[in-house]
Amino acid sequence: MIASIEQVRARYAYGCAVEGSRLANHSREYKSYVKKIPALIKTNGLGATVAFIAAKKKDNPRKKEYAYQVIYNQLMGWLVQKGLVEGDKELVEQIISLNSPIYRQVTMEVLALFKWMGRFAEALIAGEAND
């Protein structure tokens, strides 16, 4: 049986949400951030939103902004898997360099991914962030 793109996207998003649910003290931040990102994209655009995520991410798992690091890596992983960006280059730079039709395509793909990620995060992670 061949899986539809929506099924593949949902499976990937579920794995992302499971990873987010395992962020110990930061799973609630993960859930909150994932749910807010589609609104940020619709308000500010994909490039500005990815730049925001890149600026906020922290490599230190003890900081709450580490959730942004996880989200950034998950987004990069999906876009690389879809063949929309290259894995060895900075994501922000690649996104802002896309031509308009591809930029719109990537935006729609990211919104579809985050729709699933938000649903699964809501189901898997109890409570809300404290910020």
N, CA, C and O atoms as CSV, one atom per row, in Angstrom:
chain,resi,resn,atom,element,x,y,z
A,1,MET,N,N,0.834,-1.182,0.000
A,1,MET,CA,C,0.000,0.000,0.000
A,1,MET,C,C,0.883,1.251,0.000
A,1,MET,O,O,1.841,1.346,0.767
A,2,ILE,N,N,0.556,2.182,-0.848
A,2,ILE,CA,C,1.309,3.423,-0.953
A,2,ILE,C,C,0.662,4.471,-0.053
A,2,ILE,O,O,-0.545,4.704,-0.118
A,3,ALA,N,N,1.481,5.095,0.783
A,3,ALA,CA,C,0.976,6.118,1.709
A,3,ALA,C,C,0.826,7.448,0.978
A,3,ALA,O,O,1.659,7.811,0.148
A,4,SER,N,N,-0.222,8.150,1.288
A,4,SER,CA,C,-0.409,9.480,0.709
A,4,SER,C,C,0.543,10.454,1.379
A,4,SER,O,O,1.075,10.169,2.452
A,5,ILE,N,N,0.762,11.603,0.751
A,5,ILE,CA,C,1.641,12.619,1.331
A,5,ILE,C,C,1.108,13.063,2.695
A,5,ILE,O,O,1.884,13.369,3.599
A,6,GLU,N,N,-0.208,13.095,2.837
A,6,GLU,CA,C,-0.796,13.499,4.118
A,6,GLU,C,C,-0.479,12.472,5.204
A,6,GLU,O,O,-0.233,12.840,6.352
A,7,GLN,N,N,-0.484,11.197,4.851
A,7,GLN,CA,C,-0.140,10.146,5.814
A,7,GLN,C,C,1.339,10.227,6.194
A,7,GLN,O,O,1.699,10.091,7.363
A,8,VAL,N,N,2.170,10.445,5.210
A,8,VAL,CA,C,3.606,10.569,5.469
A,8,VAL,C,C,3.869,11.781,6.353
A,8,VAL,O,O,4.642,11.708,7.308
A,9,ARG,N,N,3.228,12.882,6.032
A,9,ARG,CA,C,3.370,14.109,6.818
A,9,ARG,C,C,2.890,13.881,8.257
A,9,ARG,O,O,3.547,14.298,9.211
A,10,ALA,N,N,1.743,13.217,8.400
A,10,ALA,CA,C,1.200,12.947,9.735
A,10,ALA,C,C,2.147,12.060,10.543
A,10,ALA,O,O,2.360,12.305,11.730
A,11,ARG,N,N,2.710,11.044,9.917
A,11,ARG,CA,C,3.655,10.164,10.618
A,11,ARG,C,C,4.881,10.936,11.080
A,11,ARG,O,O,5.340,10.769,12.210
A,12,TYR,N,N,5.405,11.778,10.206
A,12,TYR,CA,C,6.577,12.574,10.572
A,12,TYR,C,C,6.221,13.515,11.724
A,12,TYR,O,O,6.976,13.631,12.690
A,13,ALA,N,N,5.081,14.181,11.622
A,13,ALA,CA,C,4.642,15.118,12.662
A,13,ALA,C,C,4.425,14.409,13.992
A,13,ALA,O,O,4.730,14.959,15.050
A,14,TYR,N,N,3.902,13.201,13.940
A,14,TYR,CA,C,3.699,12.434,15.168
A,14,TYR,C,C,5.048,12.152,15.834
A,14,TYR,O,O,5.193,12.305,17.047
A,15,GLY,N,N,6.016,11.747,15.046
A,15,GLY,CA,C,7.365,11.520,15.583
A,15,GLY,C,C,7.943,12.782,16.193
A,15,GLY,O,O,8.600,12.733,17.232
A,16,CYS,N,N,7.697,13.919,15.545
A,16,CYS,CA,C,8.156,15.204,16.083
A,16,CYS,C,C,7.502,15.495,17.430
A,16,CYS,O,O,8.172,15.892,18.383
A,17,ALA,N,N,6.195,15.295,17.498
A,17,ALA,CA,C,5.461,15.567,18.736
A,17,ALA,C,C,5.897,14.630,19.856
A,17,ALA,O,O,5.980,15.039,21.014
A,18,VAL,N,N,6.174,13.382,19.515
A,18,VAL,CA,C,6.680,12.440,20.521
A,18,VAL,C,C,8.025,12.935,21.041
A,18,VAL,O,O,8.265,12.937,22.248
A,19,GLU,N,N,8.903,13.357,20.128
A,19,GLU,CA,C,10.189,13.912,20.542
A,19,GLU,C,C,9.975,15.135,21.434
A,19,GLU,O,O,10.642,15.282,22.458
A,20,GLY,N,N,9.053,16.002,21.050
A,20,GLY,CA,C,8.752,17.187,21.855
A,20,GLY,C,C,8.197,16.836,23.218
A,20,GLY,O,O,8.471,17.530,24.198
A,21,SER,N,N,7.421,15.766,23.295
A,21,SER,CA,C,6.834,15.351,24.577
A,21,SER,C,C,7.886,14.807,25.534
A,21,SER,O,O,7.641,14.700,26.736
A,22,ARG,N,N,9.043,14.468,25.009
A,22,ARG,CA,C,10.128,13.912,25.821
A,22,ARG,C,C,11.156,14.963,26.239
A,22,ARG,O,O,12.242,14.616,26.704
A,23,LEU,N,N,10.825,16.224,26.079
A,23,LEU,CA,C,11.768,17.289,26.409
A,23,LEU,C,C,11.800,17.624,27.900
A,23,LEU,O,O,12.128,18.748,28.281
A,24,ALA,N,N,11.472,16.681,28.709
A,24,ALA,CA,C,11.513,16.840,30.175
A,24,ALA,C,C,10.788,18.109,30.596
A,24,ALA,O,O,9.563,18.184,30.493
A,25,ASN,N,N,11.512,19.088,31.058
A,25,ASN,CA,C,10.910,20.315,31.590
A,25,ASN,C,C,10.422,21.277,30.518
A,25,ASN,O,O,9.825,22.303,30.842
A,26,HIS,N,N,10.660,20.969,29.257
A,26,HIS,CA,C,10.347,21.930,28.195
A,26,HIS,C,C,9.308,21.434,27.199
A,26,HIS,O,O,9.137,22.044,26.144
A,27,SER,N,N,8.617,20.356,27.501
A,27,SER,CA,C,7.617,19.845,26.569
A,27,SER,C,C,6.452,20.824,26.415
A,27,SER,O,O,5.885,20.945,25.329
A,28,ARG,N,N,6.095,21.518,27.490
A,28,ARG,CA,C,4.996,22.488,27.399
A,28,ARG,C,C,5.378,23.668,26.513
A,28,ARG,O,O,4.543,24.184,25.770
A,29,GLU,N,N,6.635,24.097,26.589
A,29,GLU,CA,C,7.092,25.160,25.691
A,29,GLU,C,C,7.037,24.679,24.251
A,29,GLU,O,O,6.596,25.406,23.361
A,30,TYR,N,N,7.486,23.451,24.028
A,30,TYR,CA,C,7.435,22.872,22.689
A,30,TYR,C,C,6.008,22.944,22.143
A,30,TYR,O,O,5.781,23.413,21.027
A,31,LYS,N,N,5.065,22.480,22.934
A,31,LYS,CA,C,3.657,22.483,22.526
A,31,LYS,C,C,3.186,23.899,22.208
A,31,LYS,O,O,2.549,24.129,21.180
A,32,SER,N,N,3.494,24.833,23.076
A,32,SER,CA,C,3.085,26.224,22.889
A,32,SER,C,C,3.685,26.812,21.610
A,32,SER,O,O,2.985,27.455,20.828
A,33,TYR,N,N,4.970,26.590,21.407
A,33,TYR,CA,C,5.650,27.148,20.236
A,33,TYR,C,C,5.100,26.545,18.940
A,33,TYR,O,O,4.860,27.263,17.969
A,34,VAL,N,N,4.906,25.231,18.932
A,34,VAL,CA,C,4.399,24.554,17.736
A,34,VAL,C,C,3.011,25.085,17.366
A,34,VAL,O,O,2.698,25.263,16.189
A,35,LYS,N,N,2.197,25.332,18.374
A,35,LYS,CA,C,0.843,25.829,18.112
A,35,LYS,C,C,0.846,27.281,17.628
A,35,LYS,O,O,-0.063,27.684,16.903
A,36,LYS,N,N,1.852,28.076,18.016
A,36,LYS,CA,C,1.914,29.490,17.633
A,36,LYS,C,C,2.542,29.725,16.264
A,36,LYS,O,O,2.280,30.747,15.630
A,37,ILE,N,N,3.358,28.799,15.807
A,37,ILE,CA,C,4.119,29.023,14.576
A,37,ILE,C,C,3.237,29.255,13.348
A,37,ILE,O,O,3.559,30.147,12.563
A,38,PRO,N,N,2.147,28.515,13.127
A,38,PRO,CA,C,1.323,28.828,11.945
A,38,PRO,C,C,0.802,30.269,11.929
A,38,PRO,O,O,0.776,30.903,10.874
A,39,ALA,N,N,0.393,30.784,13.073
A,39,ALA,CA,C,-0.071,32.180,13.127
A,39,ALA,C,C,1.074,33.136,12.820
A,39,ALA,O,O,0.874,34.145,12.144
A,40,LEU,N,N,2.267,32.829,13.308
A,40,LEU,CA,C,3.431,33.670,13.003
A,40,LEU,C,C,3.718,33.678,11.504
A,40,LEU,O,O,4.034,34.721,10.932
A,41,ILE,N,N,3.605,32.508,10.872
A,41,ILE,CA,C,3.844,32.417,9.424
A,41,ILE,C,C,2.810,33.238,8.666
A,41,ILE,O,O,3.152,33.980,7.746
A,42,LYS,N,N,1.546,33.105,9.053
A,42,LYS,CA,C,0.485,33.831,8.354
A,42,LYS,C,C,0.593,35.335,8.561
A,42,LYS,O,O,0.232,36.111,7.676
A,43,THR,N,N,1.082,35.745,9.708
A,43,THR,CA,C,1.205,37.175,10.008
A,43,THR,C,C,2.476,37.783,9.429
A,43,THR,O,O,2.443,38.866,8.845
A,44,ASN,N,N,3.603,37.081,9.594
A,44,ASN,CA,C,4.910,37.659,9.270
A,44,ASN,C,C,5.586,37.069,8.051
A,44,ASN,O,O,6.549,37.637,7.535
A,45,GLY,N,N,5.089,35.931,7.586
A,45,GLY,CA,C,5.731,35.251,6.473
A,45,GLY,C,C,6.660,34.154,6.954
A,45,GLY,O,O,7.105,34.161,8.102
A,46,LEU,N,N,6.949,33.213,6.072
A,46,LEU,CA,C,7.781,32.071,6.428
A,46,LEU,C,C,9.213,32.490,6.748
A,46,LEU,O,O,9.784,32.036,7.740
A,47,GLY,N,N,9.790,33.342,5.927
A,47,GLY,CA,C,11.183,33.753,6.145
A,47,GLY,C,C,11.384,34.407,7.505
A,47,GLY,O,O,12.321,34.071,8.229
A,48,ALA,N,N,10.510,35.332,7.848
A,48,ALA,CA,C,10.623,36.021,9.138
A,48,ALA,C,C,10.408,35.059,10.296
A,48,ALA,O,O,11.073,35.168,11.327
A,49,THR,N,N,9.486,34.120,10.134
A,49,THR,CA,C,9.210,33.156,11.196
A,49,THR,C,C,10.383,32.206,11.396
A,49,THR,O,O,10.751,31.917,12.535
A,50,VAL,N,N,10.970,31.722,10.326
A,50,VAL,CA,C,12.127,30.832,10.455
A,50,VAL,C,C,13.314,31.610,11.034
A,50,VAL,O,O,14.089,31.059,11.815
A,51,ALA,N,N,13.459,32.866,10.663
A,51,ALA,CA,C,14.515,33.700,11.258
A,51,ALA,C,C,14.283,33.862,12.765
A,51,ALA,O,O,15.231,33.814,13.549
A,52,PHE,N,N,13.027,34.054,13.164
A,52,PHE,CA,C,12.672,34.167,14.580
A,52,PHE,C,C,13.035,32.882,15.324
A,52,PHE,O,O,13.648,32.934,16.390
A,53,ILE,N,N,12.659,31.735,14.766
A,53,ILE,CA,C,12.970,30.442,15.389
A,53,ILE,C,C,14.481,30.272,15.504
A,53,ILE,O,O,14.986,29.841,16.540
A,54,ALA,N,N,15.195,30.609,14.442
A,54,ALA,CA,C,16.657,30.476,14.446
A,54,ALA,C,C,17.291,31.376,15.505
A,54,ALA,O,O,18.261,30.988,16.157
A,55,ALA,N,N,16.743,32.572,15.671
A,55,ALA,CA,C,17.288,33.503,16.665
A,55,ALA,C,C,16.999,33.034,18.089
A,55,ALA,O,O,17.799,33.273,18.993
A,56,LYS,N,N,15.876,32.378,18.294
A,56,LYS,CA,C,15.455,31.948,19.628
A,56,LYS,C,C,16.074,30.631,20.075
A,56,LYS,O,O,16.180,30.379,21.275
A,57,LYS,N,N,16.480,29.793,19.140
A,57,LYS,CA,C,16.918,28.441,19.503
A,57,LYS,C,C,18.197,28.477,20.339
A,57,LYS,O,O,19.091,29.296,20.124
A,58,LYS,N,N,18.243,27.565,21.290
A,58,LYS,CA,C,19.411,27.402,22.155
A,58,LYS,C,C,19.823,25.940,22.127
A,58,LYS,O,O,18.982,25.042,22.137
A,59,ASP,N,N,21.126,25.717,22.093
A,59,ASP,CA,C,21.666,24.363,22.048
A,59,ASP,C,C,21.696,23.692,23.414
A,59,ASP,O,O,22.025,22.510,23.519
A,60,ASN,N,N,21.357,24.433,24.452
A,60,ASN,CA,C,21.438,23.937,25.824
A,60,ASN,C,C,20.098,23.354,26.264
A,60,ASN,O,O,19.129,24.100,26.406
A,61,PRO,N,N,20.015,22.034,26.486
A,61,PRO,CA,C,18.740,21.407,26.876
A,61,PRO,C,C,18.161,21.921,28.193
A,61,PRO,O,O,16.989,21.679,28.478
A,62,ARG,N,N,18.947,22.618,28.995
A,62,ARG,CA,C,18.426,23.136,30.259
A,62,ARG,C,C,17.667,24.444,30.082
A,62,ARG,O,O,16.972,24.881,31.000
A,63,LYS,N,N,17.785,25.065,28.938
A,63,LYS,CA,C,17.079,26.330,28.676
A,63,LYS,C,C,15.770,26.041,27.956
A,63,LYS,O,O,15.700,25.141,27.119
A,64,LYS,N,N,14.724,26.814,28.286
A,64,LYS,CA,C,13.420,26.562,27.665
A,64,LYS,C,C,13.460,26.802,26.155
A,64,LYS,O,O,12.673,26.207,25.418
A,65,GLU,N,N,14.364,27.664,25.685
A,65,GLU,CA,C,14.474,27.933,24.250
A,65,GLU,C,C,15.030,26.738,23.479
A,65,GLU,O,O,15.065,26.748,22.249
A,66,TYR,N,N,15.467,25.704,24.213
A,66,TYR,CA,C,15.912,24.477,23.548
A,66,TYR,C,C,14.777,23.881,22.720
A,66,TYR,O,O,15.026,23.211,21.718
A,67,ALA,N,N,13.534,24.122,23.133
A,67,ALA,CA,C,12.386,23.640,22.355
A,67,ALA,C,C,12.429,24.218,20.937
A,67,ALA,O,O,12.062,23.531,19.984
A,68,TYR,N,N,12.871,25.466,20.788
A,68,TYR,CA,C,13.006,26.051,19.450
A,68,TYR,C,C,14.085,25.321,18.647
A,68,TYR,O,O,13.947,25.150,17.436
A,69,GLN,N,N,15.150,24.894,19.312
A,69,GLN,CA,C,16.205,24.140,18.642
A,69,GLN,C,C,15.633,22.845,18.065
A,69,GLN,O,O,15.915,22.486,16.921
A,70,VAL,N,N,14.831,22.153,18.864
A,70,VAL,CA,C,14.214,20.900,18.425
A,70,VAL,C,C,13.282,21.159,17.242
A,70,VAL,O,O,13.313,20.429,16.251
A,71,ILE,N,N,12.454,22.200,17.347
A,71,ILE,CA,C,11.523,22.548,16.264
A,71,ILE,C,C,12.281,22.904,14.985
A,71,ILE,O,O,11.908,22.469,13.896
A,72,TYR,N,N,13.332,23.687,15.120
A,72,TYR,CA,C,14.154,24.074,13.968
A,72,TYR,C,C,14.708,22.823,13.276
A,72,TYR,O,O,14.634,22.691,12.055
A,73,ASN,N,N,15.263,21.911,14.077
A,73,ASN,CA,C,15.837,20.685,13.508
A,73,ASN,C,C,14.763,19.819,12.849
A,73,ASN,O,O,15.002,19.217,11.802
A,74,GLN,N,N,13.589,19.759,13.458
A,74,GLN,CA,C,12.490,18.972,12.884
A,74,GLN,C,C,12.031,19.571,11.561
A,74,GLN,O,O,11.804,18.844,10.594
A,75,LEU,N,N,11.895,20.882,11.517
A,75,LEU,CA,C,11.489,21.559,10.288
A,75,LEU,C,C,12.522,21.335,9.192
A,75,LEU,O,O,12.176,21.022,8.053
A,76,MET,N,N,13.780,21.495,9.544
A,76,MET,CA,C,14.858,21.276,8.580
A,76,MET,C,C,14.817,19.839,8.068
A,76,MET,O,O,14.942,19.606,6.865
A,77,GLY,N,N,14.645,18.887,8.961
A,77,GLY,CA,C,14.592,17.477,8.572
A,77,GLY,C,C,13.479,17.186,7.576
A,77,GLY,O,O,13.678,16.447,6.612
A,78,TRP,N,N,12.297,17.773,7.814
A,78,TRP,CA,C,11.170,17.548,6.908
A,78,TRP,C,C,11.425,18.178,5.537
A,78,TRP,O,O,11.171,17.553,4.508
A,79,LEU,N,N,11.917,19.394,5.525
A,79,LEU,CA,C,12.144,20.077,4.249
A,79,LEU,C,C,13.254,19.418,3.446
A,79,LEU,O,O,13.204,19.389,2.216
A,80,VAL,N,N,14.260,18.888,4.141
A,80,VAL,CA,C,15.313,18.138,3.448
A,80,VAL,C,C,14.725,16.837,2.889
A,80,VAL,O,O,14.979,16.482,1.738
A,81,GLN,N,N,13.945,16.136,3.701
A,81,GLN,CA,C,13.307,14.891,3.259
A,81,GLN,C,C,12.433,15.125,2.035
A,81,GLN,O,O,12.392,14.284,1.137
A,82,LYS,N,N,11.735,16.255,1.985
A,82,LYS,CA,C,10.868,16.589,0.855
A,82,LYS,C,C,11.668,17.095,-0.347
A,82,LYS,O,O,11.102,17.280,-1.424
A,83,GLY,N,N,12.968,17.320,-0.183
A,83,GLY,CA,C,13.799,17.812,-1.275
A,83,GLY,C,C,13.613,19.296,-1.555
A,83,GLY,O,O,13.922,19.769,-2.649
A,84,LEU,N,N,13.105,20.036,-0.564
A,84,LEU,CA,C,12.850,21.468,-0.759
A,84,LEU,C,C,14.016,22.345,-0.340
A,84,LEU,O,O,14.126,23.484,-0.792
A,85,VAL,N,N,14.889,21.829,0.521
A,85,VAL,CA,C,16.105,22.540,0.926
A,85,VAL,C,C,17.232,21.522,1.051
A,85,VAL,O,O,17.003,20.313,1.030
A,86,GLU,N,N,18.447,22.034,1.182
A,86,GLU,CA,C,19.620,21.181,1.359
A,86,GLU,C,C,19.987,21.145,2.840
A,86,GLU,O,O,19.892,22.156,3.535
A,87,GLY,N,N,20.403,19.985,3.311
A,87,GLY,CA,C,20.694,19.808,4.721
A,87,GLY,C,C,21.981,20.426,5.204
A,87,GLY,O,O,22.172,20.599,6.408
A,88,ASP,N,N,22.875,20.764,4.282
A,88,ASP,CA,C,24.180,21.279,4.696
A,88,ASP,C,C,24.273,22.807,4.635
A,88,ASP,O,O,25.360,23.369,4.771
A,89,LYS,N,N,23.146,23.470,4.432
A,89,LYS,CA,C,23.136,24.932,4.370
A,89,LYS,C,C,22.172,25.482,5.405
A,89,LYS,O,O,21.256,24.784,5.840
A,90,GLU,N,N,22.372,26.722,5.796
A,90,GLU,CA,C,21.513,27.375,6.786
A,90,GLU,C,C,20.087,27.505,6.239
A,90,GLU,O,O,19.880,27.988,5.125
A,91,LEU,N,N,19.121,27.070,7.031
A,91,LEU,CA,C,17.725,27.047,6.598
A,91,LEU,C,C,17.201,28.441,6.277
A,91,LEU,O,O,16.558,28.629,5.244
A,92,VAL,N,N,17.457,29.406,7.125
A,92,VAL,CA,C,16.955,30.770,6.902
A,92,VAL,C,C,17.453,31.302,5.564
A,92,VAL,O,O,16.675,31.847,4.781
A,93,GLU,N,N,18.727,31.147,5.306
A,93,GLU,CA,C,19.313,31.637,4.059
A,93,GLU,C,C,18.661,30.987,2.845
A,93,GLU,O,O,18.394,31.651,1.843
A,94,GLN,N,N,18.408,29.691,2.942
A,94,GLN,CA,C,17.781,28.981,1.823
A,94,GLN,C,C,16.352,29.469,1.590
A,94,GLN,O,O,15.938,29.670,0.449
A,95,ILE,N,N,15.613,29.655,2.663
A,95,ILE,CA,C,14.210,30.057,2.521
A,95,ILE,C,C,14.091,31.455,1.927
A,95,ILE,O,O,13.269,31.683,1.040
A,96,ILE,N,N,14.896,32.380,2.402
A,96,ILE,CA,C,14.776,33.751,1.881
A,96,ILE,C,C,15.324,33.878,0.461
A,96,ILE,O,O,15.111,34.896,-0.198
A,97,SER,N,N,16.031,32.849,-0.012
A,97,SER,CA,C,16.575,32.862,-1.373
A,97,SER,C,C,15.666,32.184,-2.398
A,97,SER,O,O,15.969,32.192,-3.592
A,98,LEU,N,N,14.560,31.600,-1.945
A,98,LEU,CA,C,13.661,30.892,-2.863
A,98,LEU,C,C,12.912,31.854,-3.771
A,98,LEU,O,O,12.596,32.972,-3.366
A,99,ASN,N,N,12.627,31.426,-5.000
A,99,ASN,CA,C,11.797,32.256,-5.870
A,99,ASN,C,C,10.345,32.170,-5.390
A,99,ASN,O,O,9.998,31.259,-4.638
A,100,SER,N,N,9.518,33.084,-5.805
A,100,SER,CA,C,8.156,33.216,-5.262
A,100,SER,C,C,7.303,31.953,-5.347
A,100,SER,O,O,6.689,31.588,-4.344
A,101,PRO,N,N,7.231,31.264,-6.492
A,101,PRO,CA,C,6.381,30.064,-6.525
A,101,PRO,C,C,6.864,28.968,-5.550
A,101,PRO,O,O,6.049,28.323,-4.889
A,102,ILE,N,N,8.163,28.766,-5.466
A,102,ILE,CA,C,8.703,27.750,-4.559
A,102,ILE,C,C,8.532,28.204,-3.115
A,102,ILE,O,O,8.228,27.384,-2.248
A,103,TYR,N,N,8.718,29.481,-2.841
A,103,TYR,CA,C,8.515,30.030,-1.494
A,103,TYR,C,C,7.080,29.758,-1.032
A,103,TYR,O,O,6.863,29.351,0.109
A,104,ARG,N,N,6.113,29.980,-1.906
A,104,ARG,CA,C,4.707,29.692,-1.563
A,104,ARG,C,C,4.488,28.204,-1.322
A,104,ARG,O,O,3.772,27.819,-0.398
A,105,GLN,N,N,5.105,27.369,-2.153
A,105,GLN,CA,C,4.987,25.923,-1.992
A,105,GLN,C,C,5.565,25.487,-0.643
A,105,GLN,O,O,4.951,24.695,0.071
A,106,VAL,N,N,6.732,25.997,-0.303
A,106,VAL,CA,C,7.370,25.643,0.970
A,106,VAL,C,C,6.525,26.157,2.134
A,106,VAL,O,O,6.372,25.473,3.146
A,107,THR,N,N,5.982,27.357,1.986
A,107,THR,CA,C,5.120,27.909,3.041
A,107,THR,C,C,3.922,27.006,3.277
A,107,THR,O,O,3.597,26.707,4.426
A,108,MET,N,N,3.265,26.569,2.222
A,108,MET,CA,C,2.097,25.692,2.359
A,108,MET,C,C,2.488,24.351,2.984
A,108,MET,O,O,1.745,23.801,3.798
A,109,GLU,N,N,3.629,23.839,2.609
A,109,GLU,CA,C,4.112,22.575,3.168
A,109,GLU,C,C,4.393,22.720,4.667
A,109,GLU,O,O,4.037,21.843,5.454
A,110,VAL,N,N,5.023,23.813,5.054
A,110,VAL,CA,C,5.338,24.041,6.472
A,110,VAL,C,C,4.053,24.223,7.285
A,110,VAL,O,O,3.935,23.701,8.393
A,111,LEU,N,N,3.100,24.960,6.732
A,111,LEU,CA,C,1.823,25.128,7.437
A,111,LEU,C,C,1.108,23.780,7.620
A,111,LEU,O,O,0.544,23.511,8.681
A,112,ALA,N,N,1.136,22.948,6.591
A,112,ALA,CA,C,0.498,21.633,6.684
A,112,ALA,C,C,1.200,20.765,7.730
A,112,ALA,O,O,0.544,20.058,8.495
A,113,LEU,N,N,2.520,20.821,7.762
A,113,LEU,CA,C,3.275,20.052,8.755
A,113,LEU,C,C,2.942,20.519,10.171
A,113,LEU,O,O,2.687,19.702,11.055
A,114,PHE,N,N,2.946,21.827,10.380
A,114,PHE,CA,C,2.697,22.348,11.725
A,114,PHE,C,C,1.249,22.146,12.170
A,114,PHE,O,O,0.972,22.096,13.368
A,115,LYS,N,N,0.340,22.031,11.228
A,115,LYS,CA,C,-1.035,21.703,11.591
A,115,LYS,C,C,-1.062,20.341,12.276
A,115,LYS,O,O,-1.693,20.179,13.321
A,116,TRP,N,N,-0.380,19.371,11.689
A,116,TRP,CA,C,-0.302,18.037,12.284
A,116,TRP,C,C,0.499,18.056,13.583
A,116,TRP,O,O,0.093,17.451,14.575
A,117,MET,N,N,1.628,18.745,13.577
A,117,MET,CA,C,2.458,18.790,14.784
A,117,MET,C,C,1.677,19.384,15.955
A,117,MET,O,O,1.773,18.894,17.080
A,118,GLY,N,N,0.910,20.434,15.693
A,118,GLY,CA,C,0.107,21.061,16.742
A,118,GLY,C,C,-0.954,20.120,17.285
A,118,GLY,O,O,-1.181,20.058,18.493
A,119,ARG,N,N,-1.600,19.391,16.390
A,119,ARG,CA,C,-2.621,18.424,16.820
A,119,ARG,C,C,-2.020,17.347,17.718
A,119,ARG,O,O,-2.555,17.033,18.781
A,120,PHE,N,N,-0.901,16.791,17.270
A,120,PHE,CA,C,-0.276,15.731,18.046
A,120,PHE,C,C,0.315,16.251,19.356
A,120,PHE,O,O,0.229,15.579,20.385
A,121,ALA,N,N,0.906,17.426,19.324
A,121,ALA,CA,C,1.447,18.004,20.563
A,121,ALA,C,C,0.325,18.234,21.564
A,121,ALA,O,O,0.494,17.995,22.760
A,122,GLU,N,N,-0.815,18.697,21.077
A,122,GLU,CA,C,-1.968,18.909,21.948
A,122,GLU,C,C,-2.415,17.594,22.586
A,122,GLU,O,O,-2.789,17.561,23.758
A,123,ALA,N,N,-2.372,16.528,21.819
A,123,ALA,CA,C,-2.806,15.230,22.322
A,123,ALA,C,C,-1.791,14.589,23.270
A,123,ALA,O,O,-2.175,13.907,24.220
A,124,LEU,N,N,-0.510,14.803,23.017
A,124,LEU,CA,C,0.534,14.095,23.765
A,124,LEU,C,C,1.079,14.849,24.979
A,124,LEU,O,O,1.632,14.238,25.893
A,125,ILE,N,N,0.925,16.167,24.988
A,125,ILE,CA,C,1.565,16.969,26.025
A,125,ILE,C,C,0.491,17.658,26.869
A,125,ILE,O,O,-0.302,18.449,26.358
A,126,ALA,N,N,0.480,17.353,28.140
A,126,ALA,CA,C,-0.506,17.944,29.060
A,126,ALA,C,C,-0.037,19.319,29.526
A,126,ALA,O,O,1.162,19.582,29.620
A,127,GLY,N,N,-0.990,20.182,29.811
A,127,GLY,CA,C,-0.679,21.492,30.377
A,127,GLY,C,C,-0.252,22.511,29.356
A,127,GLY,O,O,-0.144,22.226,28.164
A,128,GLU,N,N,-0.012,23.707,29.850
A,128,GLU,CA,C,0.406,24.830,29.013
A,128,GLU,C,C,1.718,25.392,29.531
A,128,GLU,O,O,2.065,25.199,30.697
A,129,ALA,N,N,2.450,26.091,28.664
A,129,ALA,CA,C,3.702,26.731,29.060
A,129,ALA,C,C,3.436,27.837,30.052
A,129,ALA,O,O,2.339,28.395,30.090
A,130,ASN,N,N,4.425,28.157,30.848
A,130,ASN,CA,C,4.286,29.176,31.889
A,130,ASN,C,C,4.695,30.561,31.441
A,130,ASN,O,O,4.824,31.456,32.276
A,131,ASP,N,N,4.908,30.774,30.125
A,131,ASP,CA,C,5.384,32.106,29.718
A,131,ASP,C,C,4.354,32.939,29.059
A,131,ASP,O,O,4.633,34.075,28.674
